[in-house]
């Protein structure tokens, strides 16, 4: 038998086997939708193809050098959580939940691996600083989930995009783990128009909550919280920011005190509360304890002055680099890093359709912490020398 024919038969048999064990609320491979038709015949299931395209993208590789909560984790302690460890944790935990609920785990993994691709260097602080600059230059508000979608649609693969399915793209855009959901049900009637309307409203400064289109997307969104809440506590204890005895008893008596205990409690609760349902949810008791723990984390970890030591310098760094690279673009300085490390690899479609300010923002958002710092030093030191010479 011809190899292509055999592969096609194997793929069809495998799809039938997997479809037979899916929950009636799961998204079957047969309903995958891509915005552009593909020339090649693929034997992998559509969402597995999405996952692999994300996994082998440059943006995924750069996860490893980006802040989750603590700046420069690799310089401080390699066991602290970076963006890559958080992402892999979301993928692992959400696949576990999805398997128990008989959902499409390929779709879950694709969404999980891609959900934070648009995070700039220095975590949510970097996101805030870049948003402030974006507004100054007429680009509207910057949000990492919108940038994550932009990465897979418009930046990856030399600026031509990965052509992911609608369901994966929707899950990436809708993943907001900062929202506290006790119950989360999918909106299966969503369209591309809904995604674009959400983006426009968020960029205009509105606060909009949009549930995912699939139950798989709901699992990833609720898992985003499960993955970071206990891990951030363990990291904060590791660097001496808090002590385990500081944790609120109202939360820890219910959830546990270590990351492993917290994940185990939350996963078990979600599975039991969601099994056989077209939604995912926490029980009221668990949800209340989780909210209590979230509030503690925000007060004593995420907003801790001890984690903001370089806050002002990083803000200034974003401003300096944005102005610098925008000027390099205007002057067509092809020796600049924005050309050498970014634009020279982009296709004509990206170059011709993207305003200069947006190119600069895409470049900055894709940087790792270390690359950002190295480029900033390279830019600032000559400027300081020139200033000193002029003023002697």
N, C-alpha and C positions, 0 to 999 in steps of 0.2 A: 504494500500500500504506500502511496506517495506520502512523504513526511508531512506536508501541509494538510493533507486530508486527514491523516491520523491525528495530528495536533488539534484540528478542528473538532474531530469526534471526541477526543479526550476532554477538551474544554467544555463541549456541550454536555457530556455525561456528568462532569464535575459540577457544572451549574445546576443541573437537575437535582443532584444529590444535596447540594447546599440549599437550594430553594425549598426542598421538601422538609427541612428541619427549621426553617425560619418561622418566627412568630408572624401571625397575620398583620401585626402592626409594624413589622420590619420593612425596610426598603429593599426590594429584590433587585438584583443586577439588571434585570430586563427593563427597569424604569429609569436607568441612568440616562442623563441627557447632556450632551455636549453642545456648546454654541457653534462650534465649527466642525464640519465633517472631517474625518481623518482618512488619509490616502492608504495608510498601511492597515493590514489585517492584524489585529491583536488577539492572542490566545489567552492572555491573562484577563481576569474579570475587570470590568471598568474601574472599580474603586481601588483594586489592587494596583492598577496602572497609575491612578492618581497618586496613591501612596508612594510608589517607586519614583515617580517624577519629582515629588516633593523631596524625598529622601536624598536624591542625587543632585539637588539644586545647590547653587553656591550659598544661597540664603540659609539653607539648613545647616551647612557646614559652619557658618558664622555664629550659629547659636552658642557654640562652645565658648566664645569670647565675650558674651554679653551678660550684663548684670541681671540677676533675678531680683534680689533685694539688696545685697551687700556689694558695694563697688569693688572691683579688682579681686574677686574671690580667688582666682588662681595664684595671685601674689600673696594672699594672706594664708589660705588653707585650702588645699585642693579637695578636701572633703566637703566644703561648703557648697551650697546649691547654686549652680549657674543656670542660665536659660535652657541649656541642652538637657540638664538633669531634670528640670521641671517638666519640659516637654515630653521626655521619655516616660516620666512618672505618669503624666496625664494619659499617654498612649497605653501604658500597661494597665492602669487601674480601669480606664474606660473600656478596654477590651475585656477585662474580667467581668465587669457589670454587663456588657453587651452579650457575652457568652451565656451568662446565667439567664438573661432575658430573651435569648435566641434571636438576637438582632444581627445585622450585617456588620461583622467585625472589620472587614476591609474598609468600609465606609467610615467606621468609627476611627480606625487607625489613621486614615488619610486626613481627616479633619483634625485629629489630635496633633499629628506631626506638623501640620501647617498653621495651626491657630495663632502662633506668636511670631511668625516670620517677619512681620512688620515692626517688631519692637526695636526702637533705636537703642544706642548705647546708653548705659546708666539707668535702665529700667523705667519705672514710671516717672522718675524725676526728669530723665531725658525726654520722655514723651511730653511732659508738661512744658519744658523749655522750648522744644521744637514746635509745639502748638502755638506758643506765644509769638515766636518768630514768624510762623506761617501766617498768622493773622496780620502781622505788620506788613507782609509782602503780598497781601491779597489772596492768599491760598486757602483761607478759612481755617477752621480748627483741625488739628492733627490728632488722629486716633489710631492706635496701633492695630486694631482689628481691621479698620478700613485699609491701612497700609499693607496688612498681611494679604488682603485680597488683591491689592494693587501689585504686590510682588508676584503672585502667581499669574495674574492676568497681563501685566504690562512691563514688568522688569526682568523676570527670570527668562532664561533661554535667550540671552542677548537682546532682550527687550521685546521679544515676540510672544512671550507668555507660554504657559504650560498646557493650555487648552484643557483644563480640568472640567469635571462634570459640574452641573449646576448644584447638585446636592452637596458636593464637597466644598464648593465655593461658598454656598449659603452657610454651611456649618462653620467655616472659618470666620465669616463676617459676623455671625450671630453668637459667638462663643462667650460673650461677656461674663467672666467669672466673678466680677466685682459685685454684680447684682445678687441679692440674696433671694433665692427661689426656694420656697418649700415644695411647690409643685410646679412642674414645667411640662406643658403639652405642646406638641408640634403644630405648626400651621401648614398643612399639606397643600394649600391653595396658593402659596406664594409664587411669584413670578420674578423674572429679571427686573421688571419695572419696580417691584417692591424693594429690591435690593438697591437700585439706583436712587429711589426716593429716600430711603433710609440714609444713604451716604450723603445726599444733598442736605438733608435736615441736620444731620450731625455736624457736617462741616460748617453749617450756618450758625451753630452754637446751641441748637436744641438738644435736650436730653431725651433720647428715644430708646425704648426697649423693644426689641424685635425677637420673638421666639424663633428657633430654627424651624425649617420646613420638615425635618425628619425626626423620628424618635432617636435615631443614632446621634444627630446633632445635639439633641437635648441631653443625652448621656454625657457627651464630651463637655458640654457647658457646665453641668452640675459637677462633673469630675474635676474640672479646673480648680474649683474650690477645695475639693477633697485632697487634691495633690499638693496644694501650696500651704494650707492652713497649719498642719502639724509640722511640715518640713521647715517652715519659716520659724516656728517656735524652737525646734531643735537647733537650727543655725544660730538664732539669737542667744540661746543658752551657751552654745559652743564658744561664742566670742565674748561672753560675759555681759551681754546687754541686759539680760533678765536671768532670774533663777527659776527653776521649775516650781518652787514653792510660791512664786508670785502669781501663778496662773489662777484664774477665778474658779473656786470650788464648784460653783453652780454649773460650770461647763465641764470641768474635768471629772467630776463625780459621775457624769453621764457618758462622756466620750473617751475618757482615759487621759493620760498625761504625756505619753510619748507619741511620736509620729506613727509608729506601727499600730499602736492601740487605736488612735484616732481614725486612721484609714480603715482598719478592720471594722470598727463600729459603724462608720458612715456607709461603707460598702454594703455590709450586711443589712443595714436598715433600708437603703435604697432598693436593693434587690427584693427584699420581702414586701416592701410597700408598693413596688412597681410591677411585680410579676403578673403577667397576663393582662396588663393595663396599657392603654394608649397614652401614657404619660410616665414621667419619672417623678418621684417625690420622696421627701423625708417625712417621718412621723412628726407630729407636733412637738413631742418631747425632745427629739433629736435636733429638729430645726431650731428650737429655742436655744438649746445649748450651743449649737454651731454659731448662731448669731452672736451669742455672748462672747464666744471665743474670737470671732471676727473683730468685734469691737475692742477687745483687749489688744489684739495684734495691731490694729490701726493706731491705737493710742500709745502703746509702749514699744512697738517695733517700727512700723512703717513711718511714723511721724517723730521718731526719737531724734533729738538734736545730735546724739552721738553718731548717727548714721548720715548726718548732713554736714560733716566737717568740710568737705570740698564742694558743697552745694553752690556757693556763689561763684567759685572758679569755673565749675562746669557750665553754669548758665552763661557766663561770659565767654567760655570756650565755644559754645554753640553760636553765639552772636558773631564772634570773630571769624569762625570758619565759614559761616553762611555768607558774610560780606566778602570774605576773601575769595571763595570759589565762584561767587556770582560775578565778581570783577574779572576773574580769570576767564570765565565764559564770555563775558562782554568783549574782552580783549583778544579772544581766540588764542589763548596761551596754551598751545597743544603740548607743552612740556609739563603742564600742571598735573597733579595727581588726579584731578577730576576727569581729565582726558585719558591719562595713562592707565588708571586703575578702574575706570568706569565707562566713560563714553566711547572709547575706542573699540569696545567690544559689543556695542549696541547696534542693532539693525537700523536701517533708514527709517522704518516706520516709527520707532521710538523717537529718534532724533528729530524728525520732521514734525511730529505731533505734540511734543512736550515743551512747554515754556521753560526758559532758563531757570526761573525760580523753582519750578517743580523738579527739574533735573538736580539742582543743588540739594533740595530736600530729600530726594530719593537717595542721593549719594551719602548724605549725613546719616539718614535713617538706617542704612545698611552697614554702617561702621561697627566694628567691635570696640569695646572700651579701650583696649590697648592701642589699636590703630588710631582712634580718635585722639588719644593723648600724644602719640608720636607725631602725628601730623600737626597738631596744635603747637607743639614745641618747635617743630620745623618752621612754622609760619611766624610764630610770635618772636622768637629770638632774633631773627634778622630785622624785624620791625623795631624791636627795642634798641638794637645797635644803631639803626638809622636815626632813630629819635635822639639818641645820645649825641651822635655826631653833629646833627643839625643844631643842637642846643649847647654845644661846647663854646 
